[in-house]
């Protein structure tokens, strides 16, 4: 028996779409030409009309069980007859948001998968793995766990901090490793959260509601959520199709928009032969942005340059996991550079330098920013020997002035300085100035690349940033 993932992938490829249409029969919206006085039969005809009009335009149908339960006992029959009308090659995701423990969760799972025979279900993770496990025991079925939903007040709970991370990320990290058939629900109205979740779940399917009536941006959602293979996102739309004057035309229009965005994304990846940024780099950039380290306004930088962007990497000390990720990125570059020691530039780069030293085992020294008027009067702190090779560790570079001053101080002490590693190169001439002084710059990230990743994740940036 094929798994839900296999059936969904096959349907998406066969119809060349990621569209998932909801089947939520609300009597208040029943089309006038279907009103005969027999509400249940009228609603069934409505569902069948939508299915017949869109079966070759979708990869999944998503009935929301609440609309059927609200109709009383007959609603259950309506749901079963609706499911029977769906072509067998199209998988069905039951939007039930079940969440309970023990025998209750097991009973819910039997109702969904054995009685109704649907292929997947949405689940509420608030009770932890206990509420998900009975569903996961059906390995051929799909589970979509609420992670970051599309409703306006979602952030009130889902963005609460758990240590250094928002709750929705903890949900993903806790549940994804438990079973391979766990997917996540992330609203299109929060593309930055969608990108963060995609970084945590690079291979899973994500159910993405909120496009259309809720105002989610389809392009931003797809750019943030698509997998490398161009799949992995179920674009859930209900009212935009079912309440349209022509449901087929509405589904076709959405399908073409989805295909156009996917084509554009593929072509962008092929331009200049440049690969897409790997997930670790995307996660790093998004983490820096989420930290609030990128400030937009009117600033005068330490170099004297006026800028509409200020980058405050001193904030990294308040997010230990992100600082550890930064240190790892520095370490990957330092592994290619022969050196005896690293030298942090006061003050912002000193915590980074300490983290890098702990992560790599390379000893840390640092040049003092001001002369010491007492004690030994040293200008370079730490243990070192003249003639040793030292790599400067800086947080970011604009004109390169502070890096050059540190290099001059280290060289004056008899140390060899030919390389500098920086987290962010603002690409404003600093690399060229360092090169003129005999120093190679090795940036972890360049500002242009960061902007591209943020825009891909749906983050709005001021137009003047280019």
C-alpha positions in Angstrom: 0.0 0.0 0.0 1.3 3.4 -1.0 1.9 6.0 1.8 0.1 9.4 1.9 3.4 11.1 0.9 3.6 8.9 -2.2 0.0 9.4 -3.1 0.2 13.2 -2.6 3.4 13.5 -4.6 1.9 11.5 -7.4 -1.2 13.7 -7.5 0.9 16.9 -7.4 3.0 15.7 -10.3 0.1 14.3 -12.3 -2.0 17.5 -12.2 1.1 19.8 -11.9 -0.3 21.6 -8.9 0.0 22.1 -5.2 -3.5 23.3 -4.7 -5.6 21.7 -1.9 -9.3 22.7 -2.1 -11.4 22.7 1.1 -14.9 21.2 1.1 -16.7 23.1 3.8 -20.5 23.0 3.0 -22.0 26.0 4.8 -25.8 26.2 4.1 -25.6 30.0 4.2 -23.4 30.0 1.1 -25.3 27.4 -0.9 -25.6 28.6 -4.5 -29.1 29.7 -5.4 -29.4 27.3 -8.3 -28.9 24.3 -5.9 -31.5 25.3 -3.4 -34.4 22.8 -3.5 -35.4 22.8 0.1 -33.6 19.5 1.0 -30.5 21.1 2.6 -28.5 17.9 2.9 -29.0 16.8 -0.7 -28.4 20.4 -1.9 -25.0 20.5 0.0 -24.0 17.1 -1.4 -24.8 18.3 -4.9 -22.6 21.4 -4.2 -19.7 19.3 -3.0 -20.0 17.0 -6.0 -20.1 20.1 -8.4 -16.9 21.4 -6.9 -15.2 18.0 -7.1 -16.2 17.5 -10.7 -15.1 21.0 -11.6 -11.7 20.8 -9.9 -10.6 17.1 -9.9 -7.9 17.7 -12.5 -6.8 21.0 -10.9 -5.9 19.8 -7.3 -3.6 17.4 -5.6 -5.7 17.0 -2.4 -9.1 17.8 -1.0 -9.6 19.0 2.6 -13.1 18.7 4.1 -13.3 20.4 7.5 -15.3 18.1 9.8 -16.8 20.9 11.8 -19.2 21.9 8.9 -20.5 18.3 8.8 -20.8 17.9 12.5 -22.8 21.1 12.7 -25.5 19.5 10.5 -26.3 16.8 13.1 -26.4 13.0 12.4 -27.1 13.6 8.7 -23.9 15.5 8.5 -21.9 12.4 9.0 -23.7 10.8 6.1 -23.0 13.9 4.0 -19.3 13.6 4.8 -19.2 9.9 3.8 -21.0 10.5 0.6 -18.7 13.5 -0.2 -15.7 11.3 0.4 -17.1 8.7 -1.9 -17.4 11.3 -4.7 -13.7 12.1 -4.6 -11.7 10.3 -7.3 -9.6 7.5 -5.7 -6.3 8.9 -7.1 -6.7 12.2 -5.1 -5.8 11.9 -1.4 -8.1 13.4 1.2 -6.9 15.4 4.2 -9.6 15.6 7.0 -9.3 18.9 8.8 -10.3 17.7 12.2 -7.6 19.2 14.5 -8.0 16.3 16.9 -5.9 16.4 20.1 -6.4 14.1 23.1 -4.5 11.3 24.9 -4.7 7.5 25.4 -7.8 5.6 24.4 -9.5 8.8 23.2 -6.8 9.7 20.7 -6.8 6.1 19.5 -10.6 6.2 19.0 -10.2 9.5 17.0 -7.6 7.8 14.9 -9.8 4.8 14.2 -12.7 7.1 13.2 -10.5 9.1 10.8 -8.5 6.3 9.2 -10.7 3.2 9.5 -14.3 4.4 9.6 -14.0 7.4 7.2 -10.9 6.1 5.4 -9.3 9.4 4.9 -5.6 9.6 4.0 -4.4 12.3 6.4 -5.6 14.4 9.3 -4.8 17.7 11.1 -3.9 17.4 14.8 -3.5 19.7 17.7 -0.2 19.1 19.5 -1.0 20.8 22.8 -1.1 17.5 24.7 2.3 16.5 23.4 3.3 13.3 21.7 0.7 11.4 23.6 -2.0 13.0 21.5 -0.2 12.3 18.2 1.2 8.8 18.7 -2.1 6.9 18.1 -2.3 8.5 14.7 1.3 7.9 13.9 0.7 4.1 14.3 -0.8 4.3 10.9 2.4 4.6 8.9 0.6 4.9 5.5 -1.4 7.9 6.7 -0.4 11.6 6.9 -0.4 13.8 10.0 -0.4 17.6 9.8 0.3 19.1 13.3 -0.6 22.7 14.0 2.6 24.7 14.2 2.1 28.3 13.3 -1.5 28.9 12.2 -2.8 31.7 9.9 -5.3 33.4 12.3 -4.5 36.9 13.5 -4.0 36.0 17.1 -1.7 33.0 16.4 1.3 34.8 17.7 -0.2 35.3 21.2 0.6 31.7 22.0 2.7 30.3 19.2 5.4 33.0 19.4 5.8 32.7 23.2 9.5 32.2 24.1 10.6 28.8 25.3 14.2 29.6 26.3 15.6 31.3 23.3 13.1 30.0 20.7 9.4 30.6 19.9 7.0 27.9 20.9 6.1 27.0 17.3 9.7 26.0 16.6 9.8 23.9 19.7 6.7 22.1 18.4 8.4 21.3 15.2 11.6 20.2 16.8 9.8 18.0 19.3 7.5 16.2 16.9 9.3 15.9 13.6 11.8 13.3 14.7 9.1 11.1 16.2 7.6 9.8 13.0 8.3 10.2 9.2 4.7 10.8 8.4 4.4 14.0 10.5 3.9 17.2 8.6 3.2 20.7 9.9 0.6 23.4 9.5 2.0 26.9 8.9 -0.1 29.8 7.7 0.7 31.8 4.6 0.1 34.9 6.6 3.4 34.4 8.4 6.0 33.7 5.6 9.0 34.3 7.9 7.7 31.6 10.3 7.1 29.4 7.3 10.7 29.8 6.2 11.9 29.0 9.7 9.8 25.8 9.8 11.0 24.8 6.4 14.6 25.1 7.6 13.6 22.7 10.5 11.7 20.4 8.2 13.5 20.3 4.9 11.9 17.1 3.6 8.3 17.2 5.0 5.0 18.4 3.5 3.6 21.6 5.0 -0.1 22.5 4.9 -0.3 26.2 4.2 -3.7 27.8 4.8 -4.4 31.5 4.7 -4.1 32.3 1.0 -7.0 34.3 -0.4 -9.7 35.2 2.1 -7.2 35.5 5.0 -4.9 37.7 3.0 -1.8 35.5 2.7 0.7 36.2 0.0 0.9 33.2 -2.3 4.3 34.1 -3.8 5.9 34.8 -0.4 4.5 31.6 1.0 5.8 29.4 -1.8 9.2 31.1 -1.8 9.5 30.5 1.9 8.1 27.0 2.0 8.9 25.1 -1.2 11.4 22.2 -0.9 14.4 22.0 -3.2 12.4 19.6 -5.5 9.6 22.3 -5.9 7.1 20.3 -3.9 6.4 20.1 -0.1 3.7 22.8 0.2 0.0 22.2 0.2 -1.7 25.5 -0.7 -5.0 25.2 1.1 -7.8 27.3 -0.4 -11.5 27.0 0.4 -13.7 30.1 -0.1 -11.6 31.4 -2.9 -12.7 28.3 -5.0 -15.9 27.0 -3.5 -17.7 30.4 -3.3 -16.4 31.6 -6.7 -18.9 32.1 -9.5 -16.9 29.6 -11.5 -15.0 27.2 -9.2 -13.1 25.6 -12.0 -11.9 28.9 -13.4 -10.8 30.0 -9.8 -8.9 26.7 -9.4 -7.2 27.1 -12.8 -6.2 30.6 -12.0 -4.6 29.6 -8.7 -3.0 26.6 -10.3 -1.4 28.7 -13.0 -0.1 31.2 -10.3 1.4 28.3 -8.4 3.1 27.0 -11.5 4.4 30.4 -12.5 6.0 30.9 -9.1 7.6 27.5 -9.2 9.0 28.1 -12.7 10.4 31.4 -11.6 12.0 29.9 -8.6 13.6 27.2 -10.7 14.9 29.7 -13.2 16.3 31.9 -10.4 18.2 28.9 -9.1 19.7 28.3 -12.6 20.8 31.9 -13.3 24.5 32.3 -13.3 24.8 28.7 -12.2 24.4 29.7 -8.6 23.0 27.2 -6.2 20.3 28.2 -3.7 21.5 29.0 -0.3 21.7 25.9 1.9 19.3 25.5 4.8 22.0 26.3 7.4 22.7 29.7 5.8 19.0 30.4 5.5 18.4 29.5 9.1 21.3 31.7 10.2 20.1 34.7 8.3 16.5 34.3 9.5 17.8 33.9 13.0 19.7 37.1 12.9 16.7 38.9 11.5 14.3 37.4 14.1 16.8 38.5 16.8 16.2 42.1 15.8 19.8 42.6 14.8 18.8 44.3 11.6 17.4 47.8 12.2 16.0 50.1 9.5 16.0 53.9 9.8 18.6 56.7 9.5 22.0 55.9 11.1 25.5 57.1 11.2 27.9 54.1 11.4 31.2 53.9 13.2 32.9 54.5 9.9 31.0 57.8 9.5 29.0 56.5 6.7 25.2 57.3 6.7 23.0 54.3 6.2 19.4 53.2 6.3 20.5 49.9 7.9 22.2 49.3 11.3 23.3 45.8 12.2 23.6 45.2 15.9 25.4 41.8 16.4 26.0 42.5 20.1 22.6 41.0 20.5 24.0 37.5 19.7 25.1 37.1 23.3 21.4 37.0 24.3 20.7 34.0 22.0 23.2 31.2 22.9 22.0 28.7 20.3 22.3 31.3 17.5 25.7 32.4 18.8 26.8 28.7 18.7 25.5 28.5 15.1 27.5 31.6 14.3 30.6 30.1 15.9 30.2 26.9 13.8 30.0 29.0 10.6 33.3 30.8 11.6 34.8 27.4 12.4 34.1 26.0 8.9 36.0 28.9 7.4 38.9 28.8 9.9 39.4 25.1 9.1 40.8 26.2 5.7 43.1 28.8 7.1 46.4 27.8 8.9 46.8 29.8 12.1 48.0 29.6 15.7 45.5 31.9 17.2 42.4 34.0 16.5 42.1 37.6 17.6 38.7 39.2 18.5 38.2 42.8 17.8 36.8 44.8 20.8 34.1 45.0 21.7 31.3 43.4 19.6 33.5 40.6 18.3 34.9 39.5 21.6 31.9 37.3 22.6 31.9 35.9 19.1 35.7 35.2 19.3 35.2 33.5 22.6 32.4 31.3 21.2 34.6 30.5 18.1 37.5 29.6 20.3 35.4 27.2 22.4 33.9 25.7 19.3 37.2 25.2 17.5 39.8 24.9 20.2 41.8 27.7 18.6 43.3 30.0 21.3 41.9 33.5 21.5 43.8 36.7 22.0 42.6 40.3 21.5 44.2 43.7 21.0 43.1 46.3 23.6 41.1 49.2 22.4 42.9 51.6 24.7 46.4 51.4 26.3 46.5 49.9 29.7 47.8 52.4 32.3 48.4 49.8 35.0 49.6 46.3 35.5 51.7 44.9 32.7 50.6 47.6 30.2 50.0 45.1 27.5 48.4 46.1 24.2 47.5 42.5 23.2 45.8 40.4 25.8 46.2 36.6 26.1 49.1 34.2 25.6 51.0 34.5 22.4 54.5 34.4 20.8 55.9 36.8 18.2 55.9 35.2 14.7 52.7 33.3 15.2 50.0 33.5 12.5 46.8 35.1 13.8 43.4 35.4 12.1 41.3 38.4 13.0 37.7 37.6 14.0 35.4 40.5 13.4 31.6 40.8 13.7 31.0 42.8 10.5 32.9 45.0 8.1 31.9 48.2 6.4 34.9 50.3 5.5 37.3 48.0 7.4 38.7 50.7 9.7 38.4 48.7 13.0 39.8 45.6 11.4 42.8 47.5 10.0 43.5 49.1 13.3 43.5 45.7 15.0 45.8 44.3 12.4 48.3 47.2 12.8 48.3 46.6 16.6 48.8 42.8 16.2 51.5 43.3 13.6 53.3 45.9 15.8 53.5 43.1 18.5 55.3 40.8 16.1 52.3 38.7 15.0 51.6 37.7 11.4 48.2 38.8 10.2 47.1 37.9 6.7 43.4 36.9 7.1 40.2 38.1 8.7 36.9 36.3 9.2 33.8 38.3 9.5 30.1 37.3 10.0 28.7 40.0 7.7 30.4 41.9 4.9 28.3 45.0 4.2 30.0 45.1 0.7 30.9 48.8 1.1 34.6 48.7 0.2 36.0 47.1 3.3 37.3 44.0 1.6 39.2 46.1 -0.9 40.8 48.2 1.8 41.9 45.1 3.7 43.3 43.6 0.5 45.4 46.7 -0.1 46.9 46.1 3.4 47.7 42.5 2.6 44.7 40.9 4.4 42.3 38.5 2.8 38.7 38.8 4.0 36.6 35.7 4.5 32.9 36.6 5.1 30.4 34.1 6.4 27.6 36.2 4.8 27.5 39.0 2.4 24.7 41.6 2.8 23.3 41.1 -0.7 22.9 37.4 0.0 21.2 38.1 3.2 18.7 40.4 1.5 18.0 37.7 -1.1 17.3 35.1 1.6 15.1 37.5 3.6 13.0 38.5 0.5 12.7 34.8 -0.4 11.3 34.2 3.1 8.7 37.0 2.5 10.4 39.6 4.7 9.6 43.2 3.5 12.8 45.3 3.1 12.9 49.0 2.4 13.1 49.8 -1.3 16.3 51.9 -0.8 18.2 48.8 0.2 18.1 47.6 -3.4 
